[in-house]
Amino acid sequence: MDIFEKMRNGQAIRIDDPDYPKVYEAIQRAFEITGKLNNSFHDDKEVRRILSDLMSYEIDLSTTVKLPFYTDFGQFTRIGKNVFINFGCSFMDRGGIIIEDNVLIGPNVNLITENHAMEPENRDTITSKEIVIKSRVWIGAGAIILPGVTIGENSIVAAGAVVSADVAPNTVVGGVPAKFIKKVPIKE
């Protein structure tokens, strides 16, 4: 199993791993691409083309990503159809980020799949866990979604929330840490 598979599978990766230079190279590539992307004007079509190159698949024409957009890796993000990602978002995707169809992501949202070990002597060790955002989710401005979280379909994450646990379908959560607020009304 190569270091990318280990990373995607949630295994601990140390920066002194002999294969870590491959990860560092991929990170530098993401920074180079997003640096160029964020430092000049690009229409929506061009943004999709550049991000498709970074992410190694074609982002659907119905999806919009507003700039600036930041990612520390980019290769483990999958974005569905009719997704809107507002400006200033940061995706740390070494654990994988899956965004299903019809999702709205507000400005300055952070999706963070990576974490460091708790023990001080192991803080240079990184583990990653996938984030899954199900269909028709709305994530409010400035929310932070932490490693391993799944946000259930039709749910709303309030602006500024810090989500550290799964969100049930059809619910509104908010606060730090995010807690249940109410159910989303669903027409039968």
Accessible surface in RSA format (square Angstrom, percent):
REM  Atomic radii and reference values for relative SASA: ProtOr
REM  Chains: A
REM  Algorithm: Lee & Richards
REM  Probe-radius: 1.40
REM  Slices: 20
REM RES _ NUM      All-atoms   Total-Side   Main-Chain    Non-polar    All polar
REM                ABS   REL    ABS   REL    ABS   REL    ABS   REL    ABS   REL
RES MET A   1   135.85  70.4  65.77  43.5  70.08 166.9  73.81  62.7  62.04  82.2
RES ASP A   2    64.84  45.4  56.65  56.4   8.20  19.4  28.32  66.7  36.52  36.4
RES ILE A   3     1.36   0.8   0.88   0.7   0.48   1.2   0.95   0.7   0.42   1.1
RES PHE A   4    48.48  24.3  48.29  29.9   0.20   0.5  48.48  29.4   0.00   0.0
RES GLU A   5    91.08  52.3  87.61  66.3   3.47   8.3  33.51  64.8  57.57  47.0
RES LYS A   6    65.11  31.8  65.11  40.0   0.00   0.0  21.13  19.0  43.98  46.9
RES MET A   7     3.39   1.8   3.22   2.1   0.17   0.4   1.52   1.3   1.87   2.5
RES ARG A   8    86.57  36.3  72.81  37.1  13.76  32.8  24.80  33.9  61.77  37.4
RES ASN A   9    93.46  64.5  60.61  58.6  32.85  79.1  19.81  47.7  73.65  71.2
RES GLY A  10    29.02  35.8   0.00   N/A  29.02  35.8  10.56  29.0  18.47  41.4
RES GLN A  11    77.48  43.3  70.90  51.8   6.58  15.7  33.34  71.0  44.14  33.5
RES ALA A  12    60.81  55.9  35.59  54.9  25.23  57.4  35.59  50.1  25.23  66.8
RES ILE A  13     5.23   3.0   4.46   3.3   0.77   1.9   5.07   3.6   0.16   0.4
RES ARG A  14    88.32  37.1  86.48  44.1   1.84   4.4  46.09  63.0  42.24  25.6
RES ILE A  15    92.62  52.7  77.85  58.0  14.77  35.6  77.85  56.1  14.77  40.1
RES ASP A  16   100.36  70.3  71.86  71.5  28.49  67.4  43.65 102.7  56.71  56.6
RES ASP A  17    32.43  22.7  24.81  24.7   7.62  18.0   5.97  14.0  26.46  26.4
RES PRO A  18   123.95  90.3  95.27  86.8  28.68 104.2 107.09  88.4  16.86 104.8
RES ASP A  19    51.01  35.7  49.76  49.5   1.25   3.0   2.05   4.8  48.96  48.8
RES TYR A  20    28.04  13.1  28.04  16.0   0.00   0.0  17.13  12.9  10.91  13.5
RES PRO A  21    86.83  63.3  79.78  72.7   7.05  25.6  83.42  68.9   3.40  21.2
RES LYS A  22   104.44  51.0  99.14  60.8   5.30  12.6  66.20  59.6  38.24  40.7
RES VAL A  23     0.12   0.1   0.12   0.1   0.00   0.0   0.12   0.1   0.00   0.0
RES TYR A  24   122.24  57.1 122.24  69.6   0.00   0.0  84.96  63.8  37.28  46.0
RES GLU A  25   127.67  73.3 123.38  93.3   4.29  10.2  40.02  77.4  87.65  71.6
RES ALA A  26     9.27   8.5   4.58   7.1   4.70  10.7   8.70  12.3   0.57   1.5
RES ILE A  27    15.09   8.6  15.09  11.2   0.00   0.0  15.09  10.9   0.00   0.0
RES GLN A  28    74.16  41.5  70.57  51.6   3.59   8.6  28.10  59.8  46.06  34.9
RES ARG A  29    84.70  35.6  80.72  41.1   3.99   9.5  45.51  62.2  39.19  23.8
RES ALA A  30     0.00   0.0   0.00   0.0   0.00   0.0   0.00   0.0   0.00   0.0
RES PHE A  31   101.49  50.8  93.39  57.8   8.09  21.1  94.51  57.3   6.98  20.0
RES GLU A  32    99.65  57.2  87.49  66.2  12.16  28.9  36.75  71.1  62.90  51.4
RES ILE A  33    25.63  14.6  24.20  18.0   1.43   3.4  25.63  18.5   0.00   0.0
RES THR A  34     5.82   4.1   5.76   5.8   0.06   0.1   0.19   0.3   5.63   8.5
RES GLY A  35    27.72  34.2   0.00   N/A  27.72  34.2  27.52  75.5   0.21   0.5
RES LYS A  36   139.71  68.2 129.11  79.2  10.59  25.2  94.85  85.4  44.85  47.8
RES LEU A  37     0.38   0.2   0.00   0.0   0.38   1.0   0.07   0.1   0.31   0.8
RES ASN A  38    36.60  25.2  10.65  10.3  25.94  62.5   9.08  21.9  27.52  26.6
RES ASN A  39   124.36  85.8  91.76  88.7  32.60  78.5  30.89  74.4  93.47  90.3
RES SER A  40    66.20  55.9  47.09  62.8  19.11  44.0  50.01 106.5  16.19  22.7
RES PHE A  41   179.61  89.9 148.66  92.1  30.95  80.5 155.81  94.5  23.80  68.1
RES HIS A  42    39.12  21.4  26.48  18.4  12.64  32.3  25.00  25.8  14.12  16.4
RES ASP A  43    77.15  54.0  71.10  70.8   6.05  14.3  30.71  72.3  46.45  46.3
RES ASP A  44    52.76  37.0  48.17  47.9   4.59  10.9  14.57  34.3  38.20  38.1
RES LYS A  45   148.55  72.5 145.53  89.3   3.02   7.2  88.72  79.9  59.83  63.7
RES GLU A  46    57.26  32.9  56.54  42.8   0.72   1.7  16.63  32.2  40.63  33.2
RES VAL A  47     2.71   1.8   2.71   2.5   0.00   0.0   2.71   2.4   0.00   0.0
RES ARG A  48    28.22  11.8  28.13  14.3   0.09   0.2   6.28   8.6  21.94  13.3
RES ARG A  49   138.57  58.2 130.74  66.6   7.83  18.6  73.14 100.0  65.43  39.7
RES ILE A  50    24.52  14.0  23.83  17.8   0.68   1.6  24.52  17.7   0.00   0.0
RES LEU A  51     0.01   0.0   0.01   0.0   0.00   0.0   0.01   0.0   0.00   0.0
RES SER A  52    16.93  14.3  13.50  18.0   3.43   7.9  12.61  26.9   4.31   6.0
RES ASP A  53    81.99  57.4  69.15  68.8  12.84  30.4  20.61  48.5  61.38  61.2
RES LEU A  54     0.15   0.1   0.15   0.1   0.00   0.0   0.15   0.1   0.00   0.0
RES MET A  55     0.52   0.3   0.52   0.3   0.00   0.0   0.52   0.4   0.00   0.0
RES SER A  56    85.68  72.4  52.10  69.5  33.59  77.4  41.11  87.5  44.58  62.5
RES TYR A  57    53.23  24.9  39.11  22.3  14.12  36.7  52.77  39.7   0.45   0.6
RES GLU A  58   145.47  83.5 121.38  91.8  24.09  57.4  44.06  85.2 101.41  82.8
RES ILE A  59     3.00   1.7   0.00   0.0   3.00   7.2   0.07   0.0   2.93   8.0
RES ASP A  60    47.48  33.3  38.91  38.7   8.56  20.2  14.38  33.8  33.10  33.0
RES LEU A  61   134.92  75.1 119.98  85.8  14.94  37.6 120.11  84.4  14.81  39.9
RES SER A  62    54.51  46.1  30.55  40.8  23.96  55.2  42.74  91.0  11.77  16.5
RES THR A  63     0.00   0.0   0.00   0.0   0.00   0.0   0.00   0.0   0.00   0.0
RES THR A  64    26.83  19.1  26.61  27.0   0.21   0.5   4.33   5.8  22.49  34.0
RES VAL A  65     2.05   1.3   0.08   0.1   1.97   4.7   0.08   0.1   1.97   5.3
RES LYS A  66    76.21  37.2  75.33  46.2   0.88   2.1  43.26  38.9  32.95  35.1
RES LEU A  67    44.55  24.8  23.07  16.5  21.48  54.0  23.32  16.4  21.23  57.1
RES PRO A  68    45.69  33.3  45.35  41.3   0.34   1.2  45.57  37.6   0.12   0.8
RES PHE A  69     0.59   0.3   0.55   0.3   0.04   0.1   0.59   0.4   0.00   0.0
RES TYR A  70   101.63  47.4 101.51  57.8   0.12   0.3  71.81  54.0  29.82  36.8
RES THR A  71     5.02   3.6   0.32   0.3   4.69  11.2   3.63   4.9   1.39   2.1
RES ASP A  72    13.27   9.3  11.85  11.8   1.42   3.4  11.78  27.7   1.49   1.5
RES PHE A  73     0.21   0.1   0.20   0.1   0.02   0.0   0.20   0.1   0.02   0.1
RES GLY A  74     0.00   0.0   0.00   N/A   0.00   0.0   0.00   0.0   0.00   0.0
RES GLN A  75    50.23  28.1  45.76  33.4   4.48  10.7   6.11  13.0  44.12  33.5
RES PHE A  76    33.16  16.6  30.68  19.0   2.48   6.4  32.16  19.5   1.00   2.9
RES THR A  77     0.31   0.2   0.31   0.3   0.00   0.0   0.00   0.0   0.31   0.5
RES ARG A  78    98.43  41.3  97.98  49.9   0.45   1.1  49.41  67.5  49.02  29.7
RES ILE A  79    10.93   6.2   0.16   0.1  10.77  26.0   1.26   0.9   9.67  26.2
RES GLY A  80    17.99  22.2   0.00   N/A  17.99  22.2  17.39  47.7   0.60   1.3
RES LYS A  81   121.94  59.5 121.94  74.8   0.00   0.0  64.89  58.4  57.05  60.8
RES ASN A  82    84.70  58.4  80.03  77.3   4.66  11.2  13.31  32.0  71.39  69.0
RES VAL A  83     1.96   1.3   0.00   0.0   1.96   4.7   0.55   0.5   1.42   3.8
RES PHE A  84    68.11  34.1  68.11  42.2   0.00   0.0  68.11  41.3   0.00   0.0
RES ILE A  85     0.01   0.0   0.01   0.0   0.00   0.0   0.01   0.0   0.00   0.0
RES ASN A  86    35.07  24.2  34.86  33.7   0.22   0.5   0.05   0.1  35.02  33.9
RES PHE A  87    99.16  49.6  99.16  61.4   0.00   0.0  99.16  60.1   0.00   0.0
RES GLY A  88    13.21  16.3   0.00   N/A  13.21  16.3   5.01  13.7   8.20  18.4
RES CYS A  89     0.00   0.0   0.00   0.0   0.00   0.0   0.00   0.0   0.00   0.0
RES SER A  90    29.38  24.8  29.38  39.2   0.00   0.0  13.55  28.9  15.83  22.2
RES PHE A  91     0.43   0.2   0.20   0.1   0.23   0.6   0.20   0.1   0.23   0.7
RES MET A  92    65.68  34.0  65.68  43.5   0.00   0.0  45.39  38.6  20.29  26.9
RES ASP A  93     0.00   0.0   0.00   0.0   0.00   0.0   0.00   0.0   0.00   0.0
RES ARG A  94    20.17   8.5  20.17  10.3   0.00   0.0   0.00   0.0  20.17  12.2
RES GLY A  95     0.07   0.1   0.00   N/A   0.07   0.1   0.00   0.0   0.07   0.1
RES GLY A  96     0.00   0.0   0.00   N/A   0.00   0.0   0.00   0.0   0.00   0.0
RES ILE A  97     0.00   0.0   0.00   0.0   0.00   0.0   0.00   0.0   0.00   0.0
RES ILE A  98    56.78  32.3  56.78  42.3   0.00   0.0  56.78  40.9   0.00   0.0
RES ILE A  99     2.49   1.4   0.00   0.0   2.49   6.0   0.00   0.0   2.49   6.8
RES GLU A 100    56.32  32.3  51.52  39.0   4.80  11.4  23.23  44.9  33.08  27.0
RES ASP A 101    57.40  40.2  56.62  56.4   0.78   1.8   9.10  21.4  48.30  48.2
RES ASN A 102    59.94  41.3  50.13  48.4   9.80  23.6  13.19  31.8  46.75  45.2
RES VAL A 103     0.00   0.0   0.00   0.0   0.00   0.0   0.00   0.0   0.00   0.0
RES LEU A 104    90.12  50.2  90.12  64.5   0.00   0.0  90.12  63.3   0.00   0.0
RES ILE A 105     1.22   0.7   0.00   0.0   1.22   2.9   0.63   0.5   0.59   1.6
RES GLY A 106     9.83  12.1   0.00   N/A   9.83  12.1   9.50  26.1   0.33   0.7
RES PRO A 107    31.77  23.2  31.77  29.0   0.00   0.0  31.77  26.2   0.00   0.0
RES ASN A 108    78.85  54.4  75.07  72.5   3.78   9.1  21.37  51.4  57.48  55.6
RES VAL A 109     0.00   0.0   0.00   0.0   0.00   0.0   0.00   0.0   0.00   0.0
RES ASN A 110    42.60  29.4  42.60  41.2   0.00   0.0   1.40   3.4  41.20  39.8
RES LEU A 111     0.00   0.0   0.00   0.0   0.00   0.0   0.00   0.0   0.00   0.0
RES ILE A 112    40.77  23.2  40.77  30.4   0.00   0.0  40.77  29.4   0.00   0.0
RES THR A 113     0.00   0.0   0.00   0.0   0.00   0.0   0.00   0.0   0.00   0.0
RES GLU A 114    15.65   9.0   6.86   5.2   8.79  20.9   6.52  12.6   9.13   7.5
RES ASN A 115    84.72  58.4  81.73  79.0   2.99   7.2  10.28  24.7  74.44  72.0
RES HIS A 116   103.94  56.8  89.40  62.1  14.54  37.2  59.73  61.6  44.20  51.4
RES ALA A 117    25.81  23.7  12.08  18.6  13.73  31.2  23.17  32.6   2.64   7.0
RES MET A 118   164.00  84.9 150.82  99.8  13.18  31.4 117.22  99.7  46.78  62.0
RES GLU A 119    83.77  48.1  80.82  61.1   2.94   7.0  36.77  71.1  47.00  38.4
RES PRO A 120    99.21  72.3  83.35  76.0  15.86  57.7  83.93  69.3  15.28  95.0
RES GLU A 121   130.92  75.2 101.34  76.7  29.58  70.4  68.54 132.6  62.37  50.9
RES ASN A 122    50.03  34.5  50.03  48.3   0.00   0.0   5.22  12.6  44.81  43.3
RES ARG A 123   123.23  51.7 118.37  60.3   4.87  11.6  44.92  61.4  78.31  47.5
RES ASP A 124    50.65  35.5  40.66  40.5   9.99  23.6  28.06  66.0  22.59  22.5
RES THR A 125    12.59   9.0  12.45  12.6   0.15   0.4  10.57  14.2   2.02   3.1
RES ILE A 126    18.08  10.3  17.45  13.0   0.63   1.5  17.45  12.6   0.63   1.7
RES THR A 127    46.35  33.0  44.94  45.6   1.41   3.4  29.71  39.9  16.64  25.2
RES SER A 128     1.58   1.3   0.73   1.0   0.85   2.0   0.17   0.4   1.41   2.0
RES LYS A 129   125.43  61.2 121.09  74.3   4.34  10.3  68.32  61.5  57.11  60.8
RES GLU A 130    61.20  35.1  50.91  38.5  10.29  24.5  18.01  34.8  43.19  35.3
RES ILE A 131     0.00   0.0   0.00   0.0   0.00   0.0   0.00   0.0   0.00   0.0
RES VAL A 132    21.92  14.4  21.92  19.8   0.00   0.0  21.92  19.0   0.00   0.0
RES ILE A 133     0.00   0.0   0.00   0.0   0.00   0.0   0.00   0.0   0.00   0.0
RES LYS A 134    74.91  36.5  74.91  46.0   0.00   0.0  30.82  27.7  44.09  47.0
RES SER A 135    16.72  14.1  16.72  22.3   0.00   0.0  10.14  21.6   6.59   9.2
RES ARG A 136   119.09  50.0 105.18  53.6  13.91  33.1  52.52  71.8  66.57  40.3
RES VAL A 137     1.13   0.7   0.00   0.0   1.13   2.7   0.20   0.2   0.93   2.5
RES TRP A 138   129.59  52.0 129.57  62.7   0.02   0.0 116.13  61.9  13.46  21.8
RES ILE A 139     0.00   0.0   0.00   0.0   0.00   0.0   0.00   0.0   0.00   0.0
RES GLY A 140     8.53  10.5   0.00   N/A   8.53  10.5   8.52  23.4   0.01   0.0
RES ALA A 141    43.93  40.4  37.28  57.5   6.65  15.1  37.39  52.7   6.54  17.3
RES GLY A 142    30.51  37.6   0.00   N/A  30.51  37.6  19.30  53.0  11.20  25.1
RES ALA A 143     0.00   0.0   0.00   0.0   0.00   0.0   0.00   0.0   0.00   0.0
RES ILE A 144    52.50  29.9  52.50  39.1   0.00   0.0  52.50  37.8   0.00   0.0
RES ILE A 145     0.00   0.0   0.00   0.0   0.00   0.0   0.00   0.0   0.00   0.0
RES LEU A 146    51.90  28.9  51.90  37.1   0.00   0.0  51.90  36.5   0.00   0.0
RES PRO A 147    28.43  20.7  13.52  12.3  14.91  54.2  13.52  11.2  14.91  92.7
RES GLY A 148    34.13  42.1   0.00   N/A  34.13  42.1  12.20  33.5  21.93  49.1
RES VAL A 149     1.27   0.8   1.27   1.2   0.00   0.0   1.27   1.1   0.00   0.0
RES THR A 150    42.45  30.2  42.33  42.9   0.12   0.3  23.28  31.3  19.17  29.0
RES ILE A 151     0.00   0.0   0.00   0.0   0.00   0.0   0.00   0.0   0.00   0.0
RES GLY A 152     4.89   6.0   0.00   N/A   4.89   6.0   4.89  13.4   0.00   0.0
RES GLU A 153    71.23  40.9  70.50  53.3   0.72   1.7   8.57  16.6  62.66  51.2
RES ASN A 154    23.72  16.4  18.67  18.0   5.05  12.2   4.17  10.0  19.55  18.9
RES SER A 155     0.15   0.1   0.00   0.0   0.15   0.4   0.00   0.0   0.15   0.2
RES ILE A 156    45.77  26.0  45.77  34.1   0.00   0.0  45.77  33.0   0.00   0.0
RES VAL A 157     0.21   0.1   0.00   0.0   0.21   0.5   0.00   0.0   0.21   0.6
RES ALA A 158    32.22  29.6  26.79  41.3   5.43  12.4  32.22  45.4   0.00   0.0
RES ALA A 159    71.17  65.4  45.55  70.3  25.62  58.3  45.80  64.5  25.37  67.2
RES GLY A 160    40.70  50.2   0.00   N/A  40.70  50.2  28.75  78.9  11.95  26.8
RES ALA A 161     0.20   0.2   0.00   0.0   0.20   0.4   0.09   0.1   0.11   0.3
RES VAL A 162    31.34  20.6  31.34  28.4   0.00   0.0  31.34  27.2   0.00   0.0
RES VAL A 163     1.32   0.9   1.32   1.2   0.00   0.0   1.32   1.1   0.00   0.0
RES SER A 164    64.83  54.8  39.40  52.6  25.43  58.6  23.02  49.0  41.82  58.6
RES ALA A 165    68.07  62.6  58.34  90.0   9.73  22.1  64.34  90.6   3.72   9.9
RES ASP A 166    99.42  69.6  73.34  73.0  26.08  61.7  27.26  64.2  72.16  72.0
RES VAL A 167     7.94   5.2   1.94   1.8   6.00  14.5   4.16   3.6   3.78  10.3
RES ALA A 168    57.62  53.0  44.82  69.2  12.80  29.1  51.50  72.5   6.12  16.2
RES PRO A 169    66.43  48.4  64.76  59.0   1.68   6.1  64.76  53.5   1.68  10.4
RES ASN A 170    38.28  26.4  38.28  37.0   0.00   0.0   3.19   7.7  35.08  33.9
RES THR A 171     5.61   4.0   5.61   5.7   0.00   0.0   4.97   6.7   0.64   1.0
RES VAL A 172    15.66  10.3  15.66  14.2   0.00   0.0  15.66  13.6   0.00   0.0
RES VAL A 173    11.09   7.3  11.09  10.0   0.00   0.0  11.09   9.6   0.00   0.0
RES GLY A 174     8.22  10.1   0.00   N/A   8.22  10.1   2.92   8.0   5.29  11.9
RES GLY A 175    40.34  49.7   0.00   N/A  40.34  49.7  33.40  91.7   6.94  15.5
RES VAL A 176   112.00  73.7  78.92  71.4  33.08  79.7  78.92  68.6  33.08  89.7
RES PRO A 177    68.20  49.7  66.02  60.2   2.18   7.9  66.17  54.6   2.03  12.6
RES ALA A 178    23.92  22.0   2.37   3.7  21.56  49.0   2.37   3.3  21.56  57.1
RES LYS A 179   133.37  65.1 127.86  78.4   5.51  13.1  98.35  88.5  35.02  37.3
RES PHE A 180   123.19  61.6  96.70  59.9  26.49  68.9  96.70  58.6  26.49  75.8
RES ILE A 181    93.84  53.4  68.09  50.7  25.75  62.1  72.55  52.2  21.29  57.8
RES LYS A 182   123.63  60.3 121.26  74.4   2.36   5.6  66.47  59.8  57.16  60.9
RES LYS A 183   121.90  59.5 110.62  67.9  11.28  26.9  83.30  75.0  38.60  41.1
RES VAL A 184    23.50  15.5  17.90  16.2   5.60  13.5  18.21  15.8   5.30  14.4
RES PRO A 185   125.31  91.3  98.77  90.0  26.54  96.5 110.18  91.0  15.13  94.0
RES ILE A 186    81.03  46.1  56.83  42.3  24.20  58.3  59.05  42.5  21.98  59.6
RES LYS A 187   200.41  97.8 171.98 105.5  28.44  67.7 120.25 108.2  80.16  85.4
RES GLU A 188   208.12 119.5 135.48 102.5  72.64 172.9  93.21 180.3 114.91  93.8
END  Absolute sums over single chains surface
CHAIN  1 A     9598.0       8089.1       1508.9       5639.7       3958.3
END  Absolute sums over all chains
TOTAL          9598.0       8089.1       1508.9       5639.7       3958.3
